[in-house]
Amino acid sequence: MNDTTDRFEALLERVDRLIEGMMPAAAAPPDCEHYLAFRWERTGERGRLAPVMNPHLFELNELVGIDDIKEEVVRNTTQFVEGLPANNVLLWGERGCGKSSLVKGLLKPFASRGLRIVELKRWDIMSLPHITSLLRDAPYRFLLFCDDLSFDEGEGDFRALKTLLDGDIEERPGNVLIYATSNRRHLMPERMEDNTGDLEIHPEEAVGEKLALADRFGLSFGFYSLDQDEYLDVVRYYAAHRGLRMEDEELCALAVKWSLYSARRSGRSARQFVDDLEGRLGLTKNGRRKKSSL
């Protein structure tokens, strides 16, 4: 009898160890003293806040042509780090116009004041309650940065995000805000039948549900393609910042040709043009040095 009991107890211990091994380890709070940015890495139902070893400390003054938006986002972030009421922010519109760079650029001026950034992917939205529970008691301020946020027709995650933005039965932490970027103003696809009411008895309800998600962001700013003069002003700024010496007429002619090839005028396109120009001028300069040394 004792032998059977001992074997049964040993079996129970092995089962307990097996179950413990299958249970996800409790996630550690982020090490905000040594790291400025984190990335949510999901594992199964849970995950961890992995530190970003080399965060991109983008300079806000390199964002040209969006001064009004930049001023408002900086003001909102200042309120947030000072413990004052502040809003979630949605930056939407044309690609390459500085939406993501604006959010990343907040880290350098505000990190010393306790701001930290946590990068999320769209599919991490359902982990928000767990993420906020890890951040709630930390003596820092966190921007949950979701880049390129949008939802396709029929996806249910957007309803969960609506609840999480306003807070469900659990109060949302006061040290957490969501800053998101999207190419879509309302984060959801908008179809002609939304206007015509095809297949919907009450089409205004379907439209209202789509608009309700974007309404959860207290501040929403649109980014648009630059006109040619604005585009050339950005090119001039980057060229001067890099110390590139070239007649303005030639610089502008090359920049316009680049925009025609790329079929867009944006801050990103201007920066890419100046990168290419600086590289080509560098090759020419190196070639001259090699010839002079022969």
C-alpha atoms as an extended CHARMM CRD file, in Angstrom:
* protein
*
       294  EXT
         1         1  MET       CA              0.0000000000        0.0000000000        0.0000000000  PROA      1               0.0000000000
         2         2  ASN       CA              2.7850000000        2.4340000000        0.9740000000  PROA      2               0.0000000000
         3         3  ASP       CA              4.6370000000        1.6100000000       -2.2420000000  PROA      3               0.0000000000
         4         4  THR       CA              1.5240000000        2.3950000000       -4.2980000000  PROA      4               0.0000000000
         5         5  THR       CA              1.0000000000        5.6540000000       -2.4010000000  PROA      5               0.0000000000
         6         6  ASP       CA              4.6070000000        6.6990000000       -2.9250000000  PROA      6               0.0000000000
         7         7  ARG       CA              4.3810000000        5.9770000000       -6.6400000000  PROA      7               0.0000000000
         8         8  PHE       CA              1.1320000000        7.9430000000       -6.8960000000  PROA      8               0.0000000000
         9         9  GLU       CA              2.6510000000       10.9440000000       -5.0540000000  PROA      9               0.0000000000
        10        10  ALA       CA              5.7130000000       10.8120000000       -7.2910000000  PROA      10              0.0000000000
        11        11  LEU       CA              3.4270000000       10.8320000000      -10.3360000000  PROA      11              0.0000000000
        12        12  LEU       CA              1.5420000000       13.8380000000       -8.9900000000  PROA      12              0.0000000000
        13        13  GLU       CA              4.8220000000       15.7090000000       -8.4670000000  PROA      13              0.0000000000
        14        14  ARG       CA              5.8360000000       15.0010000000      -12.0690000000  PROA      14              0.0000000000
        15        15  VAL       CA              2.4610000000       16.2730000000      -13.3140000000  PROA      15              0.0000000000
        16        16  ASP       CA              2.8230000000       19.4290000000      -11.1830000000  PROA      16              0.0000000000
        17        17  ARG       CA              6.2960000000       20.0850000000      -12.6250000000  PROA      17              0.0000000000
        18        18  LEU       CA              4.9920000000       19.5100000000      -16.1350000000  PROA      18              0.0000000000
        19        19  ILE       CA              2.1170000000       21.9560000000      -15.6230000000  PROA      19              0.0000000000
        20        20  GLU       CA              4.4600000000       24.5690000000      -14.1360000000  PROA      20              0.0000000000
        21        21  GLY       CA              6.7310000000       24.2140000000      -17.1340000000  PROA      21              0.0000000000
        22        22  MET       CA              3.8190000000       24.7960000000      -19.4990000000  PROA      22              0.0000000000
        23        23  MET       CA              2.6280000000       27.9020000000      -17.6810000000  PROA      23              0.0000000000
        24        24  PRO       CA              4.0030000000       31.1710000000      -19.1130000000  PROA      24              0.0000000000
        25        25  ALA       CA              6.4580000000       32.8940000000      -16.8380000000  PROA      25              0.0000000000
        26        26  ALA       CA              5.2920000000       36.1340000000      -15.3130000000  PROA      26              0.0000000000
        27        27  ALA       CA              6.5100000000       39.0040000000      -17.4730000000  PROA      27              0.0000000000
        28        28  ALA       CA              9.0110000000       41.3030000000      -15.8030000000  PROA      28              0.0000000000
        29        29  PRO       CA              8.3280000000       45.0470000000      -15.7270000000  PROA      29              0.0000000000
        30        30  PRO       CA             10.3790000000       47.0370000000      -18.2600000000  PROA      30              0.0000000000
        31        31  ASP       CA             13.8440000000       48.2740000000      -17.2670000000  PROA      31              0.0000000000
        32        32  CYS       CA             13.1280000000       51.9260000000      -17.9540000000  PROA      32              0.0000000000
        33        33  GLU       CA             16.2240000000       53.1150000000      -16.1380000000  PROA      33              0.0000000000
        34        34  HSD       CA             18.5640000000       51.6720000000      -18.7670000000  PROA      34              0.0000000000
        35        35  TYR       CA             16.3540000000       51.6170000000      -21.8900000000  PROA      35              0.0000000000
        36        36  LEU       CA             14.2670000000       54.2850000000      -23.6090000000  PROA      36              0.0000000000
        37        37  ALA       CA             12.1840000000       52.1580000000      -25.9680000000  PROA      37              0.0000000000
        38        38  PHE       CA             10.6180000000       48.7070000000      -25.9440000000  PROA      38              0.0000000000
        39        39  ARG       CA              8.9970000000       46.3440000000      -28.3960000000  PROA      39              0.0000000000
        40        40  TRP       CA              6.1640000000       43.9990000000      -27.4650000000  PROA      40              0.0000000000
        41        41  GLU       CA              7.1420000000       40.4190000000      -28.2850000000  PROA      41              0.0000000000
        42        42  ARG       CA              4.1920000000       38.0970000000      -28.0700000000  PROA      42              0.0000000000
        43        43  THR       CA              4.6150000000       34.4950000000      -26.9790000000  PROA      43              0.0000000000
        44        44  GLY       CA              1.4060000000       32.4870000000      -26.8800000000  PROA      44              0.0000000000
        45        45  GLU       CA             -1.2540000000       34.2570000000      -24.8700000000  PROA      45              0.0000000000
        46        46  ARG       CA              1.2400000000       36.5650000000      -23.2080000000  PROA      46              0.0000000000
        47        47  GLY       CA              4.5350000000       38.2090000000      -24.1070000000  PROA      47              0.0000000000
        48        48  ARG       CA              7.2550000000       40.5200000000      -22.8820000000  PROA      48              0.0000000000
        49        49  LEU       CA              8.5030000000       44.0610000000      -23.2860000000  PROA      49              0.0000000000
        50        50  ALA       CA             11.8110000000       43.5620000000      -25.0450000000  PROA      50              0.0000000000
        51        51  PRO       CA             14.2070000000       46.5250000000      -24.7870000000  PROA      51              0.0000000000
        52        52  VAL       CA             15.3260000000       48.2120000000      -27.9890000000  PROA      52              0.0000000000
        53        53  MET       CA             19.0940000000       48.4030000000      -27.7480000000  PROA      53              0.0000000000
        54        54  ASN       CA             19.5640000000       51.1380000000      -30.3650000000  PROA      54              0.0000000000
        55        55  PRO       CA             16.4190000000       53.2680000000      -30.5890000000  PROA      55              0.0000000000
        56        56  HSD       CA             16.0550000000       55.6510000000      -33.5320000000  PROA      56              0.0000000000
        57        57  LEU       CA             16.4230000000       59.0710000000      -31.8930000000  PROA      57              0.0000000000
        58        58  PHE       CA             14.9900000000       61.1070000000      -34.7360000000  PROA      58              0.0000000000
        59        59  GLU       CA             15.5050000000       64.8750000000      -34.6560000000  PROA      59              0.0000000000
        60        60  LEU       CA             12.2100000000       66.7520000000      -34.6610000000  PROA      60              0.0000000000
        61        61  ASN       CA             13.7680000000       69.7610000000      -36.3660000000  PROA      61              0.0000000000
        62        62  GLU       CA             14.4050000000       67.5770000000      -39.4230000000  PROA      62              0.0000000000
        63        63  LEU       CA             10.6600000000       67.3990000000      -40.0250000000  PROA      63              0.0000000000
        64        64  VAL       CA              9.9260000000       70.2930000000      -42.3580000000  PROA      64              0.0000000000
        65        65  GLY       CA              6.5580000000       71.4800000000      -43.6080000000  PROA      65              0.0000000000
        66        66  ILE       CA              4.4140000000       70.1190000000      -40.7510000000  PROA      66              0.0000000000
        67        67  ASP       CA              5.1660000000       72.7630000000      -38.1270000000  PROA      67              0.0000000000
        68        68  ASP       CA              1.5470000000       73.2200000000      -36.9810000000  PROA      68              0.0000000000
        69        69  ILE       CA              0.9980000000       69.4940000000      -36.4320000000  PROA      69              0.0000000000
        70        70  LYS       CA              4.3940000000       69.0940000000      -34.7850000000  PROA      70              0.0000000000
        71        71  GLU       CA              3.6290000000       71.9280000000      -32.3800000000  PROA      71              0.0000000000
        72        72  GLU       CA              0.3050000000       70.3760000000      -31.3500000000  PROA      72              0.0000000000
        73        73  VAL       CA              1.7490000000       66.8900000000      -30.8340000000  PROA      73              0.0000000000
        74        74  VAL       CA              4.6590000000       68.2830000000      -28.7890000000  PROA      74              0.0000000000
        75        75  ARG       CA              2.2100000000       70.3100000000      -26.6890000000  PROA      75              0.0000000000
        76        76  ASN       CA              0.0370000000       67.2580000000      -26.0020000000  PROA      76              0.0000000000
        77        77  THR       CA              3.1040000000       65.2140000000      -25.0750000000  PROA      77              0.0000000000
        78        78  THR       CA              4.3420000000       67.9720000000      -22.7750000000  PROA      78              0.0000000000
        79        79  GLN       CA              1.0170000000       67.9090000000      -20.9350000000  PROA      79              0.0000000000
        80        80  PHE       CA              1.2940000000       64.1430000000      -20.6510000000  PROA      80              0.0000000000
        81        81  VAL       CA              4.8180000000       64.0430000000      -19.1720000000  PROA      81              0.0000000000
        82        82  GLU       CA              3.8720000000       66.7930000000      -16.7260000000  PROA      82              0.0000000000
        83        83  GLY       CA              0.9830000000       64.7070000000      -15.4140000000  PROA      83              0.0000000000
        84        84  LEU       CA             -1.7080000000       66.9040000000      -16.9620000000  PROA      84              0.0000000000
        85        85  PRO       CA             -4.6910000000       65.6530000000      -18.9980000000  PROA      85              0.0000000000
        86        86  ALA       CA             -3.6820000000       64.6770000000      -22.5360000000  PROA      86              0.0000000000
        87        87  ASN       CA             -5.2010000000       62.8280000000      -25.4740000000  PROA      87              0.0000000000
        88        88  ASN       CA             -4.5220000000       59.7690000000      -27.5770000000  PROA      88              0.0000000000
        89        89  VAL       CA             -3.2070000000       60.8600000000      -30.9810000000  PROA      89              0.0000000000
        90        90  LEU       CA             -3.9650000000       59.5820000000      -34.4910000000  PROA      90              0.0000000000
        91        91  LEU       CA             -1.7340000000       60.7230000000      -37.3740000000  PROA      91              0.0000000000
        92        92  TRP       CA             -3.2470000000       59.7640000000      -40.7210000000  PROA      92              0.0000000000
        93        93  GLY       CA             -2.7270000000       60.4620000000      -44.3820000000  PROA      93              0.0000000000
        94        94  GLU       CA             -0.2210000000       60.1870000000      -47.2010000000  PROA      94              0.0000000000
        95        95  ARG       CA              2.7320000000       57.8550000000      -46.8200000000  PROA      95              0.0000000000
        96        96  GLY       CA              6.1930000000       59.3200000000      -46.4020000000  PROA      96              0.0000000000
        97        97  CYS       CA              5.0320000000       62.6190000000      -44.8970000000  PROA      97              0.0000000000
        98        98  GLY       CA              6.5820000000       62.1730000000      -41.4490000000  PROA      98              0.0000000000
        99        99  LYS       CA              3.8690000000       60.5140000000      -39.3540000000  PROA      99              0.0000000000
       100       100  SER       CA              6.0810000000       57.7950000000      -37.8430000000  PROA      100             0.0000000000
       101       101  SER       CA              9.1260000000       60.0690000000      -37.6190000000  PROA      101             0.0000000000
       102       102  LEU       CA              7.1140000000       62.5900000000      -35.6100000000  PROA      102             0.0000000000
       103       103  VAL       CA              6.2810000000       59.9860000000      -32.9630000000  PROA      103             0.0000000000
       104       104  LYS       CA              9.8160000000       58.5930000000      -32.8280000000  PROA      104             0.0000000000
       105       105  GLY       CA             11.1750000000       62.1360000000      -32.6530000000  PROA      105             0.0000000000
       106       106  LEU       CA              9.4240000000       62.6940000000      -29.3190000000  PROA      106             0.0000000000
       107       107  LEU       CA             11.7710000000       60.3190000000      -27.5290000000  PROA      107             0.0000000000
       108       108  LYS       CA             14.9010000000       62.4630000000      -27.6330000000  PROA      108             0.0000000000
       109       109  PRO       CA             13.4640000000       65.6780000000      -26.1110000000  PROA      109             0.0000000000
       110       110  PHE       CA             11.2060000000       63.9130000000      -23.5960000000  PROA      110             0.0000000000
       111       111  ALA       CA             13.2070000000       60.8500000000      -22.4770000000  PROA      111             0.0000000000
       112       112  SER       CA             14.9710000000       62.8200000000      -19.7430000000  PROA      112             0.0000000000
       113       113  ARG       CA             11.5330000000       63.7950000000      -18.4290000000  PROA      113             0.0000000000
       114       114  GLY       CA             10.4500000000       60.1950000000      -18.0050000000  PROA      114             0.0000000000
       115       115  LEU       CA              8.9170000000       59.3770000000      -21.3930000000  PROA      115             0.0000000000
       116       116  ARG       CA              9.3360000000       55.8770000000      -22.8170000000  PROA      116             0.0000000000
       117       117  ILE       CA              7.9590000000       54.4090000000      -26.0620000000  PROA      117             0.0000000000
       118       118  VAL       CA              6.5420000000       50.9100000000      -26.5190000000  PROA      118             0.0000000000
       119       119  GLU       CA              6.1510000000       49.7750000000      -30.1280000000  PROA      119             0.0000000000
       120       120  LEU       CA              3.1650000000       47.5720000000      -30.9280000000  PROA      120             0.0000000000
       121       121  LYS       CA              2.0320000000       45.8150000000      -34.0750000000  PROA      121             0.0000000000
       122       122  ARG       CA             -1.5930000000       45.8850000000      -35.1160000000  PROA      122             0.0000000000
       123       123  TRP       CA             -2.0380000000       42.2560000000      -34.1480000000  PROA      123             0.0000000000
       124       124  ASP       CA             -0.8180000000       43.0600000000      -30.6120000000  PROA      124             0.0000000000
       125       125  ILE       CA             -3.9420000000       45.1030000000      -29.8900000000  PROA      125             0.0000000000
       126       126  MET       CA             -5.5590000000       42.2450000000      -27.9860000000  PROA      126             0.0000000000
       127       127  SER       CA             -2.5450000000       42.2240000000      -25.6300000000  PROA      127             0.0000000000
       128       128  LEU       CA             -3.1730000000       45.8040000000      -24.5330000000  PROA      128             0.0000000000
       129       129  PRO       CA             -4.7350000000       44.8910000000      -21.1570000000  PROA      129             0.0000000000
       130       130  HSD       CA             -1.6890000000       42.7750000000      -20.2920000000  PROA      130             0.0000000000
       131       131  ILE       CA              0.7310000000       45.4520000000      -21.5160000000  PROA      131             0.0000000000
       132       132  THR       CA             -0.9300000000       48.2040000000      -19.5220000000  PROA      132             0.0000000000
       133       133  SER       CA             -0.8970000000       46.0320000000      -16.4020000000  PROA      133             0.0000000000
       134       134  LEU       CA              2.9130000000       45.8530000000      -16.7120000000  PROA      134             0.0000000000
       135       135  LEU       CA              3.1910000000       49.6270000000      -17.0710000000  PROA      135             0.0000000000
       136       136  ARG       CA              0.5770000000       50.8240000000      -14.5890000000  PROA      136             0.0000000000
       137       137  ASP       CA              2.8090000000       51.1150000000      -11.5110000000  PROA      137             0.0000000000
       138       138  ALA       CA              6.0150000000       52.2050000000      -13.2640000000  PROA      138             0.0000000000
       139       139  PRO       CA              7.1570000000       55.7670000000      -12.3900000000  PROA      139             0.0000000000
       140       140  TYR       CA              7.4180000000       56.6740000000      -16.0820000000  PROA      140             0.0000000000
       141       141  ARG       CA              5.1410000000       57.8640000000      -18.8740000000  PROA      141             0.0000000000
       142       142  PHE       CA              4.5550000000       55.5480000000      -21.8280000000  PROA      142             0.0000000000
       143       143  LEU       CA              3.4940000000       56.1290000000      -25.4160000000  PROA      143             0.0000000000
       144       144  LEU       CA              2.1430000000       52.9520000000      -26.9560000000  PROA      144             0.0000000000
       145       145  PHE       CA              3.1620000000       53.4850000000      -30.5770000000  PROA      145             0.0000000000
       146       146  CYS       CA              1.1750000000       51.5390000000      -33.1680000000  PROA      146             0.0000000000
       147       147  ASP       CA              2.4920000000       52.2670000000      -36.6560000000  PROA      147             0.0000000000
       148       148  ASP       CA              0.3520000000       51.7280000000      -39.7610000000  PROA      148             0.0000000000
       149       149  LEU       CA             -2.7890000000       50.8950000000      -37.8150000000  PROA      149             0.0000000000
       150       150  SER       CA             -5.8080000000       49.8480000000      -39.8790000000  PROA      150             0.0000000000
       151       151  PHE       CA             -8.4400000000       47.1370000000      -39.9430000000  PROA      151             0.0000000000
       152       152  ASP       CA            -10.0100000000       45.2100000000      -42.7890000000  PROA      152             0.0000000000
       153       153  GLU       CA            -13.7100000000       44.5940000000      -43.1770000000  PROA      153             0.0000000000
       154       154  GLY       CA            -14.9670000000       41.9370000000      -40.7860000000  PROA      154             0.0000000000
       155       155  GLU       CA            -12.0890000000       42.1000000000      -38.3180000000  PROA      155             0.0000000000
       156       156  GLY       CA            -13.2300000000       42.1910000000      -34.7250000000  PROA      156             0.0000000000
       157       157  ASP       CA            -10.0830000000       43.6760000000      -33.2040000000  PROA      157             0.0000000000
       158       158  PHE       CA            -11.2430000000       47.2240000000      -33.9070000000  PROA      158             0.0000000000
       159       159  ARG       CA            -14.1540000000       46.8160000000      -31.4910000000  PROA      159             0.0000000000
       160       160  ALA       CA            -11.7350000000       45.6800000000      -28.7860000000  PROA      160             0.0000000000
       161       161  LEU       CA             -9.5420000000       48.7090000000      -29.4660000000  PROA      161             0.0000000000
       162       162  LYS       CA            -12.5270000000       51.0450000000      -29.1090000000  PROA      162             0.0000000000
       163       163  THR       CA            -13.1510000000       49.6830000000      -25.6250000000  PROA      163             0.0000000000
       164       164  LEU       CA             -9.4880000000       49.7610000000      -24.6560000000  PROA      164             0.0000000000
       165       165  LEU       CA             -9.0340000000       53.3700000000      -25.7620000000  PROA      165             0.0000000000
       166       166  ASP       CA            -11.8280000000       54.5440000000      -23.4790000000  PROA      166             0.0000000000
       167       167  GLY       CA            -11.1680000000       51.9620000000      -20.7920000000  PROA      167             0.0000000000
       168       168  ASP       CA            -13.4200000000       49.0600000000      -19.9350000000  PROA      168             0.0000000000
       169       169  ILE       CA            -14.4290000000       48.0740000000      -16.4160000000  PROA      169             0.0000000000
       170       170  GLU       CA            -10.7900000000       48.5380000000      -15.3670000000  PROA      170             0.0000000000
       171       171  GLU       CA             -9.5920000000       52.1280000000      -15.2720000000  PROA      171             0.0000000000
       172       172  ARG       CA             -7.0010000000       52.9330000000      -17.9170000000  PROA      172             0.0000000000
       173       173  PRO       CA             -3.5810000000       53.8100000000      -16.4240000000  PROA      173             0.0000000000
       174       174  GLY       CA             -2.8920000000       57.5290000000      -16.2810000000  PROA      174             0.0000000000
       175       175  ASN       CA              0.7080000000       56.9920000000      -17.3940000000  PROA      175             0.0000000000
       176       176  VAL       CA             -0.1940000000       55.4430000000      -20.7740000000  PROA      176             0.0000000000
       177       177  LEU       CA             -1.3250000000       57.0130000000      -24.0600000000  PROA      177             0.0000000000
       178       178  ILE       CA             -1.7150000000       55.5540000000      -27.5570000000  PROA      178             0.0000000000
       179       179  TYR       CA             -0.1030000000       57.3250000000      -30.5130000000  PROA      179             0.0000000000
       180       180  ALA       CA             -1.0270000000       55.6460000000      -33.7970000000  PROA      180             0.0000000000
       181       181  THR       CA             -0.3460000000       56.2810000000      -37.4810000000  PROA      181             0.0000000000
       182       182  SER       CA             -2.4620000000       55.1500000000      -40.4010000000  PROA      182             0.0000000000
       183       183  ASN       CA             -2.9520000000       55.7240000000      -44.1020000000  PROA      183             0.0000000000
       184       184  ARG       CA             -6.7140000000       55.6970000000      -43.4280000000  PROA      184             0.0000000000
       185       185  ARG       CA             -8.4440000000       58.5850000000      -41.7470000000  PROA      185             0.0000000000
       186       186  HSD       CA            -11.0120000000       56.3650000000      -40.0200000000  PROA      186             0.0000000000
       187       187  LEU       CA             -8.7890000000       53.2580000000      -39.7430000000  PROA      187             0.0000000000
       188       188  MET       CA            -11.4070000000       51.2090000000      -41.5960000000  PROA      188             0.0000000000
       189       189  PRO       CA            -12.1330000000       50.6880000000      -45.3260000000  PROA      189             0.0000000000
       190       190  GLU       CA            -14.9660000000       52.8950000000      -46.5540000000  PROA      190             0.0000000000
       191       191  ARG       CA            -17.0980000000       51.5750000000      -49.3970000000  PROA      191             0.0000000000
       192       192  MET       CA            -19.6640000000       53.1080000000      -51.7300000000  PROA      192             0.0000000000
       193       193  GLU       CA            -22.4600000000       51.0780000000      -50.1790000000  PROA      193             0.0000000000
       194       194  ASP       CA            -21.7490000000       52.8880000000      -46.8970000000  PROA      194             0.0000000000
       195       195  ASN       CA            -23.1580000000       55.9750000000      -48.6300000000  PROA      195             0.0000000000
       196       196  THR       CA            -25.8750000000       54.3290000000      -50.7180000000  PROA      196             0.0000000000
       197       197  GLY       CA            -27.1460000000       52.0470000000      -47.9640000000  PROA      197             0.0000000000
       198       198  ASP       CA            -27.0870000000       48.9050000000      -50.1250000000  PROA      198             0.0000000000
       199       199  LEU       CA            -27.8350000000       45.7870000000      -48.0450000000  PROA      199             0.0000000000
       200       200  GLU       CA            -28.2250000000       47.8800000000      -44.8760000000  PROA      200             0.0000000000
       201       201  ILE       CA            -31.5930000000       48.7910000000      -43.4150000000  PROA      201             0.0000000000
       202       202  HSD       CA            -29.8950000000       51.3950000000      -41.2050000000  PROA      202             0.0000000000
       203       203  PRO       CA            -26.6940000000       52.3750000000      -43.0690000000  PROA      203             0.0000000000
       204       204  GLU       CA            -26.0110000000       55.2440000000      -40.6770000000  PROA      204             0.0000000000
       205       205  GLU       CA            -25.3940000000       52.6970000000      -37.9150000000  PROA      205             0.0000000000
       206       206  ALA       CA            -22.7640000000       50.8470000000      -39.9630000000  PROA      206             0.0000000000
       207       207  VAL       CA            -21.0430000000       54.1270000000      -40.8260000000  PROA      207             0.0000000000
       208       208  GLY       CA            -21.2450000000       55.2910000000      -37.2290000000  PROA      208             0.0000000000
       209       209  GLU       CA            -19.5460000000       52.1440000000      -35.9880000000  PROA      209             0.0000000000
       210       210  LYS       CA            -16.6120000000       52.7450000000      -38.3430000000  PROA      210             0.0000000000
       211       211  LEU       CA            -16.2760000000       56.3850000000      -37.3560000000  PROA      211             0.0000000000
       212       212  ALA       CA            -16.4750000000       55.5680000000      -33.6490000000  PROA      212             0.0000000000
       213       213  LEU       CA            -12.9830000000       54.0580000000      -33.5720000000  PROA      213             0.0000000000
       214       214  ALA       CA            -11.2260000000       57.1630000000      -34.9180000000  PROA      214             0.0000000000
       215       215  ASP       CA            -13.3530000000       59.2800000000      -32.5500000000  PROA      215             0.0000000000
       216       216  ARG       CA            -11.6110000000       57.5810000000      -29.6130000000  PROA      216             0.0000000000
       217       217  PHE       CA             -8.4620000000       59.5320000000      -30.4890000000  PROA      217             0.0000000000
       218       218  GLY       CA             -8.8490000000       62.9920000000      -28.9970000000  PROA      218             0.0000000000
       219       219  LEU       CA             -6.3390000000       64.4870000000      -31.4350000000  PROA      219             0.0000000000
       220       220  SER       CA             -6.3590000000       63.5430000000      -35.1140000000  PROA      220             0.0000000000
       221       221  PHE       CA             -4.1200000000       65.1830000000      -37.7150000000  PROA      221             0.0000000000
       222       222  GLY       CA             -4.0370000000       64.6880000000      -41.4740000000  PROA      222             0.0000000000
       223       223  PHE       CA             -0.8470000000       64.5920000000      -43.5710000000  PROA      223             0.0000000000
       224       224  TYR       CA             -0.9920000000       65.4710000000      -47.2460000000  PROA      224             0.0000000000
       225       225  SER       CA              1.3370000000       65.3800000000      -50.2330000000  PROA      225             0.0000000000
       226       226  LEU       CA              3.5500000000       68.4440000000      -50.5940000000  PROA      226             0.0000000000
       227       227  ASP       CA              3.1020000000       70.8340000000      -53.4640000000  PROA      227             0.0000000000
       228       228  GLN       CA              6.2150000000       71.5130000000      -55.5450000000  PROA      228             0.0000000000
       229       229  ASP       CA              7.2920000000       74.6390000000      -53.6400000000  PROA      229             0.0000000000
       230       230  GLU       CA              6.9510000000       72.8660000000      -50.2790000000  PROA      230             0.0000000000
       231       231  TYR       CA              8.8110000000       69.8550000000      -51.6280000000  PROA      231             0.0000000000
       232       232  LEU       CA             11.6860000000       72.0240000000      -52.8700000000  PROA      232             0.0000000000
       233       233  ASP       CA             11.8600000000       73.8470000000      -49.5180000000  PROA      233             0.0000000000
       234       234  VAL       CA             12.3320000000       70.4810000000      -47.8080000000  PROA      234             0.0000000000
       235       235  VAL       CA             15.0140000000       69.5040000000      -50.3320000000  PROA      235             0.0000000000
       236       236  ARG       CA             16.8420000000       72.8010000000      -49.7150000000  PROA      236             0.0000000000
       237       237  TYR       CA             16.7120000000       72.2240000000      -45.9540000000  PROA      237             0.0000000000
       238       238  TYR       CA             18.1680000000       68.7170000000      -46.1550000000  PROA      238             0.0000000000
       239       239  ALA       CA             20.8350000000       69.7800000000      -48.6550000000  PROA      239             0.0000000000
       240       240  ALA       CA             21.9180000000       72.6800000000      -46.4320000000  PROA      240             0.0000000000
       241       241  HSD       CA             21.8630000000       70.4530000000      -43.3510000000  PROA      241             0.0000000000
       242       242  ARG       CA             24.1930000000       67.9830000000      -45.1210000000  PROA      242             0.0000000000
       243       243  GLY       CA             26.4860000000       70.7760000000      -46.3050000000  PROA      243             0.0000000000
       244       244  LEU       CA             25.9410000000       70.0260000000      -50.0040000000  PROA      244             0.0000000000
       245       245  ARG       CA             27.1840000000       72.8170000000      -52.2260000000  PROA      245             0.0000000000
       246       246  MET       CA             25.1970000000       73.2300000000      -55.4220000000  PROA      246             0.0000000000
       247       247  GLU       CA             23.5130000000       76.0490000000      -57.2730000000  PROA      247             0.0000000000
       248       248  ASP       CA             19.8500000000       76.3170000000      -56.2630000000  PROA      248             0.0000000000
       249       249  GLU       CA             18.6350000000       76.0970000000      -59.8470000000  PROA      249             0.0000000000
       250       250  GLU       CA             20.5120000000       72.8580000000      -60.4760000000  PROA      250             0.0000000000
       251       251  LEU       CA             19.4730000000       71.4110000000      -57.1130000000  PROA      251             0.0000000000
       252       252  CYS       CA             15.7960000000       72.1370000000      -57.7830000000  PROA      252             0.0000000000
       253       253  ALA       CA             15.9280000000       70.7560000000      -61.3220000000  PROA      253             0.0000000000
       254       254  LEU       CA             17.4150000000       67.4800000000      -60.0890000000  PROA      254             0.0000000000
       255       255  ALA       CA             14.9020000000       67.3020000000      -57.2280000000  PROA      255             0.0000000000
       256       256  VAL       CA             11.9340000000       67.8070000000      -59.5650000000  PROA      256             0.0000000000
       257       257  LYS       CA             13.2540000000       65.0900000000      -61.8870000000  PROA      257             0.0000000000
       258       258  TRP       CA             13.5880000000       62.7460000000      -58.8860000000  PROA      258             0.0000000000
       259       259  SER       CA              9.9760000000       63.4370000000      -57.8340000000  PROA      259             0.0000000000
       260       260  LEU       CA              8.7750000000       62.6180000000      -61.3490000000  PROA      260             0.0000000000
       261       261  TYR       CA             10.6570000000       59.3250000000      -61.3390000000  PROA      261             0.0000000000
       262       262  SER       CA              9.3250000000       58.3660000000      -57.8890000000  PROA      262             0.0000000000
       263       263  ALA       CA              5.8170000000       59.7350000000      -58.6400000000  PROA      263             0.0000000000
       264       264  ARG       CA              5.5280000000       61.4270000000      -55.2530000000  PROA      264             0.0000000000
       265       265  ARG       CA              6.4460000000       64.6010000000      -53.3960000000  PROA      265             0.0000000000
       266       266  SER       CA              6.9060000000       63.9900000000      -49.6890000000  PROA      266             0.0000000000
       267       267  GLY       CA              9.4070000000       64.5490000000      -46.9100000000  PROA      267             0.0000000000
       268       268  ARG       CA             10.6090000000       60.9710000000      -47.3350000000  PROA      268             0.0000000000
       269       269  SER       CA             11.0920000000       61.4240000000      -51.0600000000  PROA      269             0.0000000000
       270       270  ALA       CA             13.0430000000       64.6490000000      -50.4550000000  PROA      270             0.0000000000
       271       271  ARG       CA             15.3050000000       62.9230000000      -47.9420000000  PROA      271             0.0000000000
       272       272  GLN       CA             15.8650000000       59.9880000000      -50.2940000000  PROA      272             0.0000000000
       273       273  PHE       CA             16.7960000000       62.3930000000      -53.0900000000  PROA      273             0.0000000000
       274       274  VAL       CA             19.3310000000       64.1760000000      -50.8810000000  PROA      274             0.0000000000
       275       275  ASP       CA             20.7510000000       60.7990000000      -49.7570000000  PROA      275             0.0000000000
       276       276  ASP       CA             21.2210000000       59.8500000000      -53.3990000000  PROA      276             0.0000000000
       277       277  LEU       CA             22.6750000000       63.2370000000      -54.3000000000  PROA      277             0.0000000000
       278       278  GLU       CA             25.1400000000       63.1940000000      -51.4000000000  PROA      278             0.0000000000
       279       279  GLY       CA             26.2440000000       59.6910000000      -52.3860000000  PROA      279             0.0000000000
       280       280  ARG       CA             26.7670000000       60.6450000000      -56.0470000000  PROA      280             0.0000000000
       281       281  LEU       CA             28.7030000000       63.7800000000      -55.1070000000  PROA      281             0.0000000000
       282       282  GLY       CA             30.8140000000       61.6940000000      -52.7510000000  PROA      282             0.0000000000
       283       283  LEU       CA             31.6410000000       59.2260000000      -55.5270000000  PROA      283             0.0000000000
       284       284  THR       CA             32.6520000000       62.0930000000      -57.8140000000  PROA      284             0.0000000000
       285       285  LYS       CA             34.8370000000       63.5810000000      -55.0990000000  PROA      285             0.0000000000
       286       286  ASN       CA             36.4950000000       60.2190000000      -54.3630000000  PROA      286             0.0000000000
       287       287  GLY       CA             37.0890000000       59.6870000000      -58.0910000000  PROA      287             0.0000000000
       288       288  ARG       CA             38.8750000000       63.0070000000      -58.3520000000  PROA      288             0.0000000000
       289       289  ARG       CA             41.0580000000       62.1110000000      -55.3840000000  PROA      289             0.0000000000
       290       290  LYS       CA             42.0480000000       58.8050000000      -56.9810000000  PROA      290             0.0000000000
       291       291  LYS       CA             42.9510000000       60.4980000000      -60.2720000000  PROA      291             0.0000000000
       292       292  SER       CA             45.0110000000       63.1410000000      -58.4930000000  PROA      292             0.0000000000
       293       293  SER       CA             46.9500000000       60.4610000000      -56.6130000000  PROA      293             0.0000000000
       294       294  LEU       CA             47.9950000000       58.6440000000      -59.8100000000  PROA      294             0.0000000000
